[in-house]
């Protein structure tokens, strides 16, 4: 991976965390109280994360011309780890919860990141070979 591509990977990975995190503030009052039912909030956040994540993945894949599958694996693992790490530093302390509780309620959803990135990479790889 070239230095510029690595920087793009990290920058877009950070945005994959920041965009849904910032969006989530629309559903909280200044005192921290949630403004909508919790199940609805979780569903909205999964949709928002999926939409923003797919958009960012498309931006990444537009900048490469080969090794799509390999890049899908690398970016998926990188973004997954970044999202978990950033949540561990920011979100878990805000929630005042333990990592196991966080992972079973929020962190597990991040498995969609490598799932989607690998699928995109695989499809692009097949398309290029045909």
N, C-alpha and C positions, 0 to 999 in steps of 0.2 A: 504494500500500500504506500502510495506517495504521501509526503508530508501534508500537502494541500488536502488530499482526500481524508487523511486522518483528522485534520482540523475540522473539516466539514462534518465528518462522522460525529465528533465530540460536540460541535456546536448544535447540530440538528438533534442529537441525543439530549442535550440540555433543554432545547425547546420542546422536545417530546414530553419532558417533565413539567416545564414551566407553564406551557399553554393551558393544560387542564388544571394545574394548581391555581393559576390566576383566575381562570374561568369559575372555579369552585367558589370563589369569594362572592359571586353574584347571589349565592344561595344562603348567605349568612348575614345576620345583623351585626353591627359593630361590637356587640357584647358577646359574640360567638354563637348565638342561638341560630339554629337552622330554620330557614323560612318555609321549607317544603318537607313533606314526609321523607324519612330516611331512605326507604326503598326506592322512591322516585328519584331522589338525589343520586343514589348509587347507579341507577339505570342511566340517568342523564350523563353521569361522569364516564361511564363505559362508552357510551355513544360519542361523547365529546373527545375522549382519548383516542378512540378508533378513527374518527374523522381526521383529527389533527395529525395523528401518527401516520395514517396512510398518505396524507398530503406530504408530510415531511419525507417519507420513504420514496415517494415519487420524485421529489426534488433531488434526493440523493442518487437514485438510480438513473436519472437523466444525465448525471455528470460522469457516468462510467460507460465504457464501451465493451468490456469483456469481464469474464469471471463473475457473472451475475449471481450464480448460486453461492459461490464462496463469499462474495460481498454480502449477500443476504444473511448468511450464517454469522459473519463477523459483526455486521451492524445490529443484528438481532440480539446477540449476546452482549455487545457493548451497551446498547440502549437499555436492555433489561437490567444490567448491573448498575448503570448510572441511575435509573429510576429508583431502584431499591436503595442505593447508597444515599441519594438525595432525600428520599423519604425518611431514611434512618436519621439523617441529620436535622431535617426540618419538620416533617409531618409527625413522626412518632413522638417527639417531645411536645409538639403542639397538642396532640391527642392525649398525652399523658397515659400511654399504654405500653404494653410489652411487645417485643418484636413478634412473638408467636401469634398474639391476637391481631396485630396489624397485618401480618402475612396472610392469615386465614380469612381476613375480611377485605383487604385491599391488595396486598402484594401479589397474591395468586393471580389476579386479573392481568398482571404484567406479562404473563406467559403468552398473551396474545401478541406481544411485540415480536419475539423471534418467530412465532408461528406465521405471522403475516409477512415478515421480511424474507423468511426462507421461501415461502410460497411465491412471492413476487420474483425473487431471484431465480427460482426454479423455472417459472413460466417464461421469464425473459431468456434464460439459457436455452430452453427448448425452442423458443421462437427464433433465436439467432441461428441455431443449428439447422433448422428447417428452412 
